[in-house]
C-alpha cells in the first residue's frame, strides 16, 4: 500500500486510478441517499412498491446496485422513515406555543397540521404498517416518532393545560385522535372526505377539552 501511494505522488493518472477510500465512501453515501429518495418519491406518487427498473431509472443507480446499500427491507424502510421525518419538518409549518392564542385556535392549528402530514405520508405509512409486525427496527422508529409527537403536543398545549388536573390524559387523547391510524380509518375504511374527517376530529377533540 505504501509503495502504491508513493508511486502515485505527482502522477495524476495513477492517482485517478486509485481513488481514496473516503471518496468511495462518500459516493456510496450519496448513492444510498439518492436511492432512498427515489424509492420514497415513487411510493408517494404511486402508493405501491416500485419495480427495480423504476428505482434504478429514478435514482440513476444501476439495477444491481439498488439494494446493495441496504442489509434488508427493514433497513430500507427505516431509511425512508428518517428521510420522511426530515421532509415533514422542512415541508410543514409547525405552530409554536402561544399563551395569547385561544385554546380553540390552537386545536384547529394542530388538527390542520396533522391532516396535512397524515395525507402526505399516507402511501408510505400504509406500506410500512404491513411490514412493521415482523420488524423491531420499524417498530422502534415509530415509537421514537410517537414520543417526539407527544412532546410536541405537551409543549404546544402547555399554555392552556399547565394547571389542568387531567393534563396527561388529555394530551394522550389528542395524540390518539390525530394519529395516522385514526385518520386512516376515517379516510380509507369509512371513505370520508378530508373535510368530513376534519369535522369529526374537531367535534371529538372539542368534546374532550370541553370547549
C-alpha positions in Angstrom: 0.0 0.0 0.0 2.8 2.4 0.9 4.6 1.7 -2.4 1.4 2.3 -4.3 0.8 5.6 -2.7 4.4 6.7 -3.1 4.4 5.7 -6.7 1.3 7.8 -7.3 2.6 11.0 -5.9 3.0 13.6 -8.6 1.3 11.3 -11.2 -2.3 12.5 -11.8 -3.2 9.5 -13.9 -2.1 7.0 -11.3 -3.8 8.9 -8.5 -7.1 8.9 -10.6 -6.9 5.1 -10.9 -6.6 4.7 -7.1 -9.3 7.0 -5.6 -9.1 7.4 -1.8 -11.4 5.3 0.4 -13.1 8.4 1.7 -14.1 9.3 -1.9 -15.6 5.9 -2.4 -17.4 6.0 0.9 -18.8 9.5 0.1 -20.1 8.2 -3.3 -21.7 5.3 -1.6 -23.4 7.6 1.0 -24.6 9.8 -1.9 -25.9 7.0 -4.0 -27.7 5.4 -1.0 -29.4 8.7 -0.3 -30.4 9.1 -4.0 -31.8 5.6 -4.0 -33.7 6.2 -0.8 -35.1 9.4 -2.2 -36.1 7.7 -5.5 -37.9 4.9 -3.8 -39.7 7.2 -1.4 -40.8 9.5 -4.2 -42.1 6.7 -6.3 -44.1 5.3 -3.3 -45.6 8.7 -2.6 -46.5 9.1 -6.3 -48.0 5.6 -6.9 -48.9 4.2 -3.5 -47.1 1.0 -4.3 -43.6 -0.5 -4.1 -41.9 0.4 -7.4 -40.1 -2.0 -9.7 -36.3 -2.3 -9.6 -36.3 -0.8 -13.1 -38.2 2.3 -11.9 -36.0 2.6 -8.8 -32.8 2.5 -11.0 -34.1 4.9 -13.6 -35.3 7.5 -11.0 -32.1 7.2 -8.8 -29.6 6.9 -11.6 -28.1 3.9 -9.9 -27.7 0.5 -11.7 -30.2 -2.2 -11.2 -27.7 -4.4 -9.5 -26.7 -1.7 -7.0 -30.2 -0.6 -5.9 -30.4 -3.0 -2.9 -26.7 -3.3 -2.1 -27.0 -0.2 0.0 -29.4 -1.9 2.5 -28.9 -5.0 4.5 -32.6 -5.9 4.4 -36.0 -4.4 3.6 -36.4 -3.3 7.2 -33.3 -1.1 6.9 -34.7 0.4 3.7 -38.0 1.3 5.3 -36.1 2.7 8.3 -34.0 4.9 6.0 -37.2 6.1 4.2 -38.8 6.8 7.6 -35.9 9.0 8.6 -36.0 10.8 5.2 -39.7 11.3 5.6 -39.3 12.9 9.0 -36.7 15.3 7.6 -39.1 16.3 4.8 -42.0 16.7 7.1 -40.0 19.1 9.4 -39.0 21.2 6.4 -42.2 21.0 4.4 -44.8 22.0 7.0 -45.2 24.9 9.3 -45.4 23.8 13.0 -47.3 26.1 15.3 -45.5 27.3 18.4 -46.9 27.6 21.9 -48.7 31.0 22.4 -50.5 31.9 25.7 -52.2 34.7 23.8 -53.8 32.3 21.3 -57.1 30.7 22.3 -57.3 27.0 23.1 -59.8 26.6 20.2 -57.5 28.2 17.7 -54.6 26.1 18.9 -56.7 22.9 18.5 -57.6 23.9 14.9 -53.9 24.7 14.1 -52.9 21.3 15.5 -55.6 19.5 13.5 -54.7 21.3 10.3 -51.1 20.2 10.7 -51.9 16.6 11.5 -54.2 16.4 8.5 -51.6 17.7 6.1 -49.0 15.4 7.5 -51.3 12.3 7.5 -52.3 12.9 3.9 -48.7 13.4 2.8 -47.4 10.2 4.5 -50.4 8.1 3.7 -48.9 6.0 0.8 -45.7 5.2 2.7 -47.3 4.6 6.1 -49.8 2.2 4.5 -46.9 0.1 3.2 -45.0 0.3 6.4 -48.0 -0.8 8.5 -47.9 -4.1 6.5 -44.2 -4.6 7.4 -43.9 -3.4 10.9 -45.1 -6.5 12.8 -42.1 -8.5 11.6 -39.6 -5.7 12.1 -38.4 -4.4 15.5 -36.4 -1.7 13.7 -39.6 -0.2 12.2 -41.4 -0.5 15.5 -38.6 1.3 17.2 -38.7 4.1 14.7 -42.4 4.5 15.1 -42.0 4.5 18.9 -39.5 7.3 18.6 -41.8 9.3 16.4 -44.7 8.9 18.8 -42.5 10.2 21.7 -41.5 13.2 19.7 -45.1 13.9 18.7 -46.2 13.5 22.3 -43.6 16.1 23.5 -44.7 18.5 20.7 -48.3 18.2 21.9 -47.2 18.8 25.5 -45.3 21.9 24.6 -48.0 23.3 22.2 -50.8 23.0 24.7 -48.8 23.8 27.8 -50.1 27.4 28.0 -53.7 26.1 28.1 -53.4 22.9 30.1 -50.5 23.6 32.5 -52.8 23.6 35.6 -55.5 21.2 34.3 -55.9 18.3 36.7 -56.1 15.8 33.7 -53.4 17.3 31.6 -51.7 14.0 30.8 -54.9 12.2 29.9 -56.0 15.0 27.6 -52.6 15.0 25.8 -52.8 11.3 25.2 -56.3 11.7 23.8 -55.0 14.5 21.5 -52.3 12.2 20.3 -54.7 9.4 19.7 -57.4 11.3 17.9 -55.0 13.0 15.5 -52.9 9.8 14.9 -52.4 8.4 11.5 -54.3 5.2 12.5 -57.5 7.2 13.3 -57.1 9.3 10.1 -56.7 6.1 8.0 -59.9 4.6 9.4 -61.8 7.8 8.6 -60.4 8.2 5.1 -59.9 4.6 4.0 -62.3 2.5 6.0 -65.2 4.9 6.2 -64.4 6.6 2.9 -64.9 10.1 4.3 -63.6 13.2 2.6 -60.9 15.3 4.2 -63.4 17.9 5.3 -65.8 15.4 6.7 -63.0 13.8 8.6 -61.8 17.2 9.9 -65.3 18.0 11.3 -65.4 14.7 13.2 -62.0 15.2 14.7 -62.8 18.7 15.8 -66.0 17.6 17.4 -64.3 14.8 19.2 -61.4 16.9 20.5 -63.6 19.9 21.4 -65.7 17.4 23.5 -62.6 16.1 25.2 -61.4 19.6 26.0 -64.9 20.8 27.0 -65.0 23.7 24.5 
